[in-house]
Amino acid sequence: MAADIHIKDLANPVLTDEQKAIRAYGDTLKVDISRQSIMAEAEQIAGKNDWGDLEFLERLDLICDEWSSDSNIKGIGHLSLRNKLLQHATSRLLIQDQFNQHPEIHDIQIERPIIVVGLPRSGTTHLLNLMAADTRLRSLPLWESYEPVPRPGESLLDTGRYQRCEDAWQAMKASTPLIAAMHPMNPEHIHEELELMGPNFGSYNYEWLSYSPRWRDHYYAEDQTYQYEYMRDVLKLLVWQQRDTDQPTRWVLKCPQHLEQLPILQTVFPDATIAITHRDPVAVIQSAITIMAYGQRLSRDRVMTSELVEYWSDRVEHLLRACVRDRPLLAPEQSIDVPFKTLIKDDVGMVEKIYQKAGLAMDDTAREALTGFVEEHKEDYGRVIYDLKGQFGVDPDDLRKRFDFYAKQYLTE
């Protein structure tokens, strides 16, 4: 059995020699987080220069300015953030090139996807990865979400994309070794489709990468339909790329962001089956901010414990108020609620209920695959012991009162 993990130096990190060396190296860097430098380097990597519709420039400029002007971010943190934007910019060029060459991609239909929706850390990741074990469904591994299209000189069968993701995972484990205990990011891990909005410089994902209130406010102010349509079109591209294989075409997807975009999700994927997980928001918040605070030991001069708890308490409330408002709009025959405690008690049984909504039989082969996944992964990672009051100065019971509007409706079991 994996050991419990106590992070005793969360707010005031005690760095290992390797972590000290990484920070020292970062201090020698002059990182240019600007639209011009990122786009120029992406064009070199991709060997392309057609960016498609340039309306994304405003968003790229905004996030570059917010991150580059944050004086609390260390050099290694700026490098990591720039690398993410470079990855998205490179993918945009390669995706646009495929759309230019093959307009028939847009004729593909994304039919009857199963989409998991719920707060971060509420069982969405486990539920997604569990259903992804069913070979009748198409899922999105992390390496493919990061680079949907191979680079020039690489084919779909080359391992370049996978290896770059693996190298990043190994580097993450070396620099922040407890990350694996909290959130696996190995290449074959099934990931969120919001990563496919990245090449259009969209989604709330940037808020997870760094403290980004300006980005949040811009995201709030926009109708996100166009971002969901872009993500859907990249899913079409992924299906088209494997059109001559026996890869299934029915997707299983998940993203917490969908909680505050349910009407748009239903508009863009009208025949989707939507499974919404529900968990105590305080458990979600303490888990999420502990991950982010731990990750800041290398990326920031100061771990932002007070800012994180304030920001993400507010962010989770926004997600949940939107869910309470919009959940009744979903067709009952295409949606199902998934209480976290019920999922943990019988995850395969819960999947069978979701399948019933989706019109997908739980046959013996699928049941065996799902049961095998549960058995294989039940001891993968240690259990992190969270201390919201001791580490963040917030009483869990006091914070929980903020979410009575949600708990009374969805946490009654």
Secondary structure by P-SEA (a helix, b strand, c coil): cbbbbbbcccccccccaaaaaaaaaaaaccccccaaaaaaaaaaaacccccccccaaaaaaaaaaaaaacccccaaaaaaaaaaaaaaaaaaaaaaaaaaaccccccccccbbbbbbcccccaaaaaaaaaaacccbbbbccccccccccccccccccaaaaaaaaaaaaaaaaacccccccccccccccccccccccccccccccccccccaaaaaaaaaccaaaaaaaaaaaaaaaaaaacccccccccccccccccccaaaaaaaccccbbbbbbccaaaaaaaaaaaaaaaacccccccaaaaaaaaaaaaaaaaaaaaaacccccccccbbbbbaaaaaacaaaaaaaaaaaacccccaaaaaaaaaaaaaccccbbbbbbbccccccccaaaaaaaaaaaaaccccc
